Amino acid sequence: MNWDEFAHWGKHIADWAADYHKTLSERPVRAQTSPGAIAAQLPVSPPEAAEAMETVLGDFERVVMPGMTHWQHPRFFAYFPANAAPASMLAEMLVTTIAAQCMLWQTSPAATEVEGVMIDWLRQALALPEHYTGVIQDSASSATLSAVLTMRERATGYTGNRQGLSGKGNLRIYCSDQVHSSIDRACWVAGIGQENLIKIPGTGPRHAIDAKALREAIAADRAAGYTPAGIIAITGGTGVGGSDELTQVLSIARQEDLYTHLDAAWAGAAMICPEFREEFWAGVEGYDSIVFNPHKWLGAQFDCSVQFLADPAPQLNTLKIEPEYLKTTGEAVTNYSEWTIPLGRRFRALKIWFLIRAYGLDGLRERIRNHVAWSRELCEEVRAMNGFEIVTEPILSLFSFRCPGNDDDQQRLVDAINDDGRIYLTQGAFQGRKIIRFQVGQFNTTREDVLMAAEVINDVWRKIA
Ligand SMILES: *Cc1c(COP(=O)(O)O)cnc(C)c1O
């Protein structure tokens, strides 16, 4: 392919992308396919001879598109969103074109410097104190693993990496039972072990960690010879939005000299709105590490996860490695690959720059405020439906409900709704019962899209009841 052909197909794809988005709401949200159906349409072996781009793109439409679930669909109410605002998509196209490896300052000075400034823009947008710095990672899972490794190294006097963990005693990490599975996996991978991740029940209207039980668990562990290493707090848990009392958890961590990580992967975006901070953000200014995903609710295309650090030193002491071939000379610079587990890094900051400039913080705030308001409106509609029950009240834009019947009936309704295709939502579990989750967060969703969900839920329920 020469560059003229590239330009031709690039324009074609840009037009295709605009058409796709303009007509997206006419498609079923969840792919209407069955396992193996897409793979069965692909040749089993690669072609020996080159094929024309027309043919490849034709097959893309014919084979691939019917097998896609449309995450940018305005009526995607499942999981959490993975938004790709148009301006951020444009930035991604540029990043893909330049395709720089941004591991060191010198391998891409602009990427490093824009990243530093974007971290600071977001720090201000989220009302974090001036001393926070940070790094952009691929996902919250990676940021949390970095924080858990830092807890491990700090608690072992930074000897774990060198000596391994044998003879280091049993480290313990604490969190509520509302945390995301990435916390469990971080503890597995870091050599802490599932049994040493102590989950304290969430209580109250926000399903916040029970502070008294947390204190008692730490004291009991110390008495039994364990070594507490850190606490992971949550703002906006994936299940039902569980959110800890950050000040309370922090004061326990300080008394116990424990490293703190806050998982605000989803809800962090909403903290650009000052009105949500009193309830969900008070106390955040003392956390050692905070993760939030601009690639969820804010609108930056996946992947883009920001980890703020009160002091980068503990994480650098944990992850920095500098073989001869990565050494740089001259003035001191930031080499972000020293802050993370992977060496290679994409230029993820550019899409934040484009996103914030194209919409302004005000434009982004307005979306989030609308989502929260519309979600509450829908919650009331569902509450009013005969025999339906709101299981967890809205936390920001997430609530959960049940239709009449047992757990199997909940799943039957979810599956039937997703087969219907007009909206997409997913199930969850809360206090041992199956629930149906509903969240609003699509970048281009409208009030009509959200309210249509009530109609669809009602329709489909009447069909299967
Ligand atoms: C989505 C989510 C994660 C995981 O995010 P990734 O970026 O996909 O790793 C972790 N915690 C919470 C609360 C989340 O909502």
The ligand as an ORCA input file, in Angstrom:
! r2SCAN-3c Opt
* xyz 0 1
  C     -13.777     -0.763     35.451
  C     -13.298     -0.840     36.812
  C     -12.041     -1.376     37.107
  C     -11.174     -2.024     36.059
  O     -10.825     -1.130     35.090
  P      -9.845     -1.540     33.894
  O      -9.353     -0.226     33.416
  O     -10.689     -2.257     32.911
  O      -8.785     -2.400     34.449
  C     -11.606     -1.347     38.404
  N     -12.352     -0.820     39.372
  C     -13.575     -0.296     39.139
  C     -14.355      0.291     40.260
  C     -14.079     -0.292     37.848
  O     -15.282      0.231     37.610
*
